[in-house]
C-alpha cells in the first residue's frame, strides 16, 4: 500500500513533470483530508451535545449551537414535543423512504437523459431525529386572528442515502441543519379545524453542513466545497426563506393568495449621518498609530448596502440614506458593522444591532448609539419608519429624490406563449429556413421561460419554468418608486434555452392611480408575441408615509439598540465568527463634541444637516447596482448580496464555556426583502430615475464584397453602469444570430476598471451578402467577473437587424 502511494510521484517523474505539480497535489489532498476530519469532528461534537445536553453545558463543551433557552428567558423548552418526535421518527423515516423510491426517483429520471439510470440503493434516515431547542410565541405584537411561533430547529442526523448514476455512487452520510423556522397559524376560526392555513418559512438562510459519501466526497475539495454548500443553501432560500413562503390550507375552499404574498409591514429609511471617537486601526511598523479609513455595512435580512469610505478620519461624516423593505415585525433587525478599509484585509471597528419593533413604534429615532464589540465609538443614525398607506395625497414627489411609494408585483402565470420568437417575427425567416438540425430540434421544444421585471434602473428576475407554454411562477417582487405618475413597469418574458424574447409588456404606474385601491389584478396582453398570449399579474401600489408618533409613548431611543448577543462577520473569510459584545450601559458616555452637538437646538441641527448635504446623499433601492460616482448623480450603491446570514448569534456568559458559533437566534432574525437574483438588462428602452441610459456602444458595420465577409469594428463604450463597488472590467461579446455556437462567438479584450473603454478591434463573419441580410447582430457588453462571484455580469445588450441596413455603404453610430 505504501508503494502504491508513491506511484503518482514516480509517474510525475517519468513524464518529466515539475515537482511543483506533486506539491500542489499533496496540498490539495491534505486540505481535502482536513475538511473531512473537521466535518467528522463537528458531527461527533454535535452528537455528544445531543446525547447529554445538561452535561455538555456543565462541561463547557465548545459546541456549535447551544439551545436558545440557555440565553433568552422568553424562549421556552418543549421537551414533551421532542419526546413525541422521538417516538414518531421511525414511522416518518418509513414514509420518507417510500416517497424517495416512488416519487422522487421517477422525477429525477425525467429531468435529463443522463439521469435515466438514477437509482436509490440505500435510504436510511437514522436513529437521530430533529430537535426543537426552543419556541418563542408572539401574542402582543401580532394580529388577534393569528398565532406566530419561532421554532429553533436543530437536526444532527445520522441519515445515510446512496444513489447510483451510470455506475457512479453518490451519497450523503450525516447532515447538520440549524435554523429558526417561523410558523404562522392564520386565520383562527370558530369551527373545526379552528385554523384556516399554516404558513412556514425560515427568517434567514439556515446553516447546513453535509457529510458526503462515495464520489460526492469530491465536493469537499477546497474551493469546490464553498461553492457546493452555497448552491444548496441558495436552492433552499429560493423556496423556504423569506419572502418565499410555503402555505398549506387546512380548510377547503380557503383563499390563501393573501397569506402566501402578504403586503410588507413597512419600509425602514436609514440616514447614516456620522460617527465619532472610532478606534485607530491603521499602524506603521506595528507601533506608530495612524488614523482609519472607515466605512459602514448596513443589513436588514439579506439586503446589504455599503457606504462610501471616508479617508483618514476617526470622526467620519457620511450623510447617506438607505432604504430597506421590512416583511416581518417582530423578527427583523437592522445591523450596522463598521470596518477600516485596507489593501489586504479590512479591520473590524464595531457593530450595532437595532430592533425594528422599537423603530416602528417610535416612528422616528434620531440618536447617537454606542458601538458594541469595540473599546470606543458612537454612531449617529436617524431612522424613519415608513408605513404603507393607500392614499393618493401621499404620492407627492420628494425634492431630495427619495422614494415615495413601493410597488408590489405578484407574478402569477402566462398563457399561450410562442415556442420561439420566429412564430411571430420575420415571417419569411421562419424555422424552415434554418439548416441547423440541432437548432430546429430546440425550436420544437416547449419554451423554458423566465420573466425580467424592471422599474427605473432596477431589474429583478423570476425563476425558470421548464418546457411549458403556460408557465406558473407564483412569486412576489418589490420595487421602490420615486415618481408614480411617470414611471412604468417593463415586463419581458425570455426563453432560457435560446435567450430570445417571447413577449413584452409595459404597464404605466399611473394606471394604478385611477383605481381607488391602487391595485390591478388582471391579464395583460403581451406585445411582440402571439395574438392570444397573456401574462397574469397583480400590481399593488402603496405610498410611503411617516406617521406622527404617539405623544403618550415613552420612546426607546438609544435603548432600541440591542445589547444581546450579536454576530461579527470577519471580512475576506468564508467562515462566520460569532463574538459576544461587552456590557454597555444604557446611557452612552458623551464626548465633548457629542455633548456640544446635543446642546444645540434640534431644529437648528436638522436645518444644518439639510443644508450641509441635501443633494449629495445617494438613495439606494433594494437591489440596484451603484451608478458611477464621477457622474455625481443621486443614485444607488448596492452592496454585495452574498449569502451572509443576518441573524444575531449568541455566546453564553457562563465562564466555563469556550468561544463558539451559534445558530441564528430568535431574538435577531433577518429576511430577504425581495426575490432578488442576478441582475440583467434587456433590449427594452430602460432608463433610471434620472433619465440617464444604461450606456452606449459605438460600432462600425460594413460588408466587404472582395473578402465576402461582414466586418464589425467595435470602437468603444461610454457611460456604462457599474455592477459593483469594486469597479467594472468590461468586454464586448458578438453573435451573428441565429448562430449561437461557441466557435462563432467573437469577443474583445477586457479593459480594467473603466466605464468608458476604448477597444478599436475588428471582427469578421465570412458569409454571403444574401445570408447576412437575413441575420441579426447580437452585441452584449459584459463584466469580466470572478468565477464564483455574485456580481452582475451583463451590463447591456443591443441587437441590430441587418436586413434594414445598407451594408455595402456601411454605417457607424452610437
Secondary structure, 3 states (H helix, E strand, C coil): CHHHHCHHHHHHHHCCCCHHHHHHHHHHHHHHHHHHHHHHHHHHHHHHHHHCHHHHHHHCCCCCCCCHHHCCCCCECCHHHHHHHHHHHHHHHHHHHHHHHHHHHHHHHHHCHHHCCCEEEEEECCCCCCEEEEEEEECCCCCCCEEEEEEEEEEEEEEEEEEEECCEEEEEEEEEEEEEEEEEEEEECCCCCCEEEEEEEECCCCEEEEEEEEHHHHHHCCCHHHHHHHHHHHHHHHHHECCCCEEEECCCCCCCHHHHCCCCCEEEEEEEEEEECCCCCCEECCCEECCCEEEEEEEECCEEEECCCCCCECCCEEEEEEEEEECCCCCCEEEEEEEECCCCCCEEEEEEEEEHHHHHHHCEEEEEEECECCCCCEEEEEEEEEEEECCHHHCCCCCCCCCCEEEEEEEEEEECCCCCHHHCCCCCCCHHHCCCHHHHHHHHCCCCEEEEEEECCEEEECCCECCCCCCEEEEEEEEEECCCCCCEEEEEEEECCCCEEEEEEEEECHHHHCCCCCEEEEEEECECCCCCCEEEEEEEEEEEECCCCCCCCCCCHHHHECCCCEEECCCCCCCCEEECCCCCCCCCCCCHHHHHHHHCCHHHHHHHHHHHCCCCCCEECCCCCCCCHHHCCCCCCCCCCCCCCCCCCCCCCCCCCCCCCCCCCCCCCCCCCCCCCCCCCCCCCCECCCCCECCEEEEEEEEECCCCEEEEEEEEEECCCCCCCCCCCEEEEEEEECECCHHHCEECCCCCCCCCCEEEEEEEECCCHHHHCCCEEEEEEEECCCCCCCCCCEEEEEEEEHHHCCCCCCEEEC
